Amino acid sequence: MKAKDLMIPLVKYLKPGDTLKEAANLLSAARRREEKGGVKALPVLDKHAKLVGIVSIGDVLKSVYPGYMYLMDLGAFSWDGMVETFARKASGKHVKDIMTTDVITVKEDSTLMECIDHMLKNKAKRVPVLNTENAVVGMLYESDVFYEITRAMFNKDKGRTQ
């Protein structure tokens, strides 16, 4: 099996100039296959459709979590409604300011074992899939790889080969 066989085709993506509010909306509204719950990350493409980054739910969480909180006792400096206050302040930030720019990718013809290797060695739970022209054509998610592995464990879809 190859990455292209398991990837979710690229339909939604972010642009560097999108606001965090737009990014959060797209992350929560995007669909994976038949699921309705949104996605955990989206690629960021420039005006030439070139991959320049990725934004994950974790990036959004970090954008509302003040850096000084790492240094202090949370109980002494937090208040009820703190997250909401910081979320409203962060909503105008731009994707380019929070995105991860060192993006782990796989090629659409990469074997599933190569994909797992990249994901584990780089601690990446989702990776953009590139075609031969290095254009993003889809996203490969850790959970989809996991479910494919469990299908193999239970001998489902025996006709598939790697």
Residue pairs with C-beta under 8 A, 6 or more apart in sequence:
1 111
1 112
1 148
1 160
1 161
1 162
2 108
2 109
2 110
2 111
2 112
3 106
3 107
3 108
3 109
3 110
3 111
3 112
3 114
3 115
3 129
3 138
3 140
4 108
4 109
4 129
4 137
4 138
6 112
6 115
6 140
6 144
6 145
6 148
7 108
7 129
7 137
7 138
7 139
7 140
7 144
8 32
8 33
8 39
8 138
8 139
8 140
8 141
8 144
9 137
9 138
10 43
10 128
10 136
10 137
10 138
10 139
11 30
12 26
12 29
12 30
12 39
12 42
13 42
13 43
13 44
13 45
13 136
14 22
14 23
14 26
14 42
14 43
14 44
14 45
14 55
14 95
14 99
15 44
15 45
15 46
15 47
15 95
16 44
16 46
16 52
16 53
16 94
16 95
16 96
16 99
17 94
17 95
17 96
18 26
18 94
18 95
19 91
19 92
19 93
19 94
19 95
20 60
20 63
20 90
20 91
20 92
20 93
20 94
20 95
20 98
21 91
21 92
22 95
23 42
23 55
23 60
23 95
24 60
24 91
26 42
27 38
27 39
27 40
27 41
27 42
27 55
27 57
27 60
28 38
29 38
30 38
30 39
30 42
31 38
31 39
32 39
32 141
32 144
39 126
39 139
39 141
40 56
40 57
40 125
40 126
40 141
41 54
41 55
41 56
41 57
41 125
41 126
41 139
42 54
42 55
42 139
43 51
43 53
43 54
43 103
43 128
43 136
43 139
44 51
44 52
44 53
44 54
44 55
44 95
44 96
44 99
45 51
45 52
45 136
46 52
49 135
49 136
50 134
50 135
51 103
51 105
51 128
51 130
51 134
51 136
52 96
52 99
52 101
53 95
53 96
53 99
53 100
53 101
53 103
54 99
54 100
54 103
54 126
54 128
55 95
55 98
55 99
55 100
56 100
56 125
56 126
59 98
59 99
59 100
60 98
62 98
63 90
63 93
63 98
64 83
64 86
64 87
64 89
64 90
65 86
66 86
68 77
69 77
69 78
103 127
103 128
104 118
104 119
104 122
104 124
104 127
105 127
105 128
105 129
105 130
105 136
106 114
106 115
106 118
106 127
106 128
106 129
106 130
106 140
107 129
107 130
107 131
107 132
108 129
108 130
108 131
108 132
108 137
108 138
110 118
110 129
111 162
112 145
112 148
112 162
113 162
115 127
115 140
115 145
116 145
118 124
118 127
119 125
119 127
119 142
119 145
124 142
125 141
125 142
126 139
126 140
126 141
126 142
127 139
127 140
128 136
128 138
128 139
128 140
129 136
129 137
129 138
129 139
129 140
130 136
130 137
131 137
151 157
152 160
